[in-house]
Structure formats: structure tokens, C-alpha cells
Amino acid sequence: MLLYHNYIEQAISIMTTFIIAALTADGFIGKDTDHLADWTSKEDKVFFSEKSKKAGVLVLGHNTFKTIGKPLPDRLNIVYAPEGTVIEGVEVTQKEPKELIEDLESRGFTEVAIGGGSQIYTMFIKAGVVDTLYLTVEPVIFGAGINLFNEQIDVRLKLESEKKLNDNTILLEYKVL
């Protein structure tokens, strides 16, 4: 009976959670916490917009949200921010990743885009809720900056696809094993 219950539970769970990020050729997502994403290509911005709109939910950290400055249209914007923080047009949370995913699933969402930054990416990958990573590699070098993840982790990936977004930019899709 337990095996049957687990099978049914897995069949019901249709939530997909993905990390979406742009990286420099030397692996950084930004120079510092205030760095705007103005260094990414037009094609990456289009991919980010389309993919996160299709998901319907975009999860960001407070610093990443501040670099954007406003809620992104046509998707639920959820921002991890200190308790008591109020941001117009945004749902503020402090929930653990699994709890947030379960809450979103109960509200009818089937996809969640994790849009950064480093602390949020780390929190979600460590919680084991990330299915896919979409990483755009841009032809830029910072030399130093903010890493995709801010702690040591050990996660294995499988390359699902690679796509040139333009002559110099590549999009990599990895499945989490």
C-alpha cells in the first residue's frame, strides 16, 4: 500500500522548478549585489522574459529585485525579503523552498522560475526542489564577482540541450540528476 501511495503522490506532483541565470564566460552572475543585468544580451533578456512568463511565477531575492526595481509583468513576482517588508505588486515571503513550492502547487501553479540571486539559487538547489537549470553564457569576463551559488554544493547534472542565442551567446539546459 505504501508503494502505491508513493506512486500516486509522485504522479500528482507536476510542479517543475527551474533556475534561470546568465553567467559571464568566467562564471559570474554579477560584479556585486547592486550590479544591474545590463550586461546580458537582448536574446537572453527575451528568453528570460518568455520562460518566466510561461512559468507564471518568478522567485527573486531582495537584492536581485532591487536591481530590477519593479515587479515584472504577466507573472507572479515572489521576493524573499525580511519580515514586515512590503513591496507593491509583489508577494513577499520567508518560506522554506519546499514549503513555497507546495503552496504554489496548491494554488494551481505547475512551474516556478528561480531568478536569483546567488543566495536564492543556493537555497533552492540545496532544498532539492530544482529540476532544471537554464544557463545563458555571455561573452563577458568580470574576473571577480558573485558566483551562481554561494556555498559548496554537490549536484550532478545532465546536459539536455545547447542553443546559440546569437553569434556569441549560448543557452545551456541541464537536468538535475
N, C-alpha and C positions, 0 to 999 in steps of 0.2 A: 504494500500500500504506500509506503514511504517513497519508493522509486516512482510510482505512478504520480504521486503528489508533486515530486520534484520535476517530473517531466511536464506536467500541466503548468506548474509555476514558471518554468522556462519558456514554454510555448506562449504564455500570456504576456511575458515581458518582451515588449517590442521596442523599448527605448534604445536609441542609438546616441551615444555621446562621443563627440569628436573635438579634438584640439585643432585649432586653425591658427597658423602663425607664419609670419615672414621672418626669414633669417638672412643675415649677411653671409657672404661666402666664407667668412671665418666664424660663423656660428652664433652670432649675437642677435637678439631681438630688439635691442635699442642701446643707445650710448649710456643713458641714465634714466631714472624714473620719470623725468619730465620730458624726455625726448619724444617728439611727435613722429608719427609714422609717415612723414612726408618723403621719406627716402625709398619707399616701395613703389613699384611700377603701377601704372594705370591698370594693367591687366590683373595684377594681384588685387588691387582695390575692387575691381569688378568681380573677381572670383569670391573674395571675402563677402562682399555685399550679397551676391546671389546665393551663396552657400548658407550664410547665416539667416537670410530671409526665408529660404526654403525650410530651414530647421524650425524657424518660428520663435526660437529662444536664443539669446546671446548672453553668456555669463562673462562678466568682467570683474577685475579687481578695481578698487577705488582709484588707485594711481593711473591705471590704464584708462578708466572712464574720464578722469580729469584731463588727460591729454586729448581726448575726443571732444569733451566739453558739453555734450548734449546727447540725449537718447537717440539712437539710430532708428529711423522709421521702419515701419512694417515688420516689427518683431518685438517680442517681449524682452526688454533690457533688464537683466538682474545684475546688481552690483554688490559685491562683498564690501561692506563698509561698517565702521563702528556703530554699535547700537545707538539709536537715537538720531542717526543721520537721516535726513530727509532730502531726497533729490526728486524734483518734479519730473513725472513721466517715467520713473524708474522704480522697480521693486528692489528694495534693499534687503539683504539677508546676511545672516551669520551662520546659517545651517551647515552641517557637515555635508560633503558632496553626496553621499548615498541618500541622506535624508532629502536633500534638494531634488535629486533625480526622482525619487519615489513620489515626492509632492507634485512635481511637474507631470509625471506619468499619470497620477490620479486626476490631474486636470485635463488630460486628453492629449498632451504633447507626446510626440514619438521621436523627436530629435532635439538635441541640445548642442549648440556650438559653444565651446570654451575659447574665449578670445583673448585671454591673457590677464595679467602679465605672468611673470615667472613664478610668483608665489601661488597664483591660482592654478596654473598649469601643473605645478608640483603637487598641490593639494589633491587635484582630481586624479592624476596618474597614480599617486600613492594609494588613493582610496580604491583603486581597481575598477573604476567605472568608465574608463575611456576605452572605446572600441577602435578608433581610427585617429590617425594624425594626418593632417594636410599641411605640409611644409613647403612654402614657397622660398626658393633660394634665389636671392637677388645678387647682382654683380656689384657688390659694395663691400668694402672692408673697413671695419671700425678699429681693429687692433685690440680693443678692450671694450667692455660693456656688460650688458645684462645677458646672462645665459637663458636658454629656454627653460631650464629647470634650476632651482636654487639650492637643491640638496642632492646628495648622492642617491641614485636610484638604480635599479637593475630590472629593466623591462626589455623583453625581446620583441622585435618587430618583423613583419614580413612585407616586403615591397610589393604593393598591389599594382601600382601604375606610376608612370612618369610622363609628364606632358610639358612641352615647351609652351610657355605663355607668350613669349616673344623671342627675338633673336638671342637674348642674354639671360632670360629668367626661366627657371624650371619649377614645376609643381610636382612634388612627390607625395604619393598617398601610401601610407603604411597602415597595416592592420596590426593591432596589439595581439600577441600570442598568449 
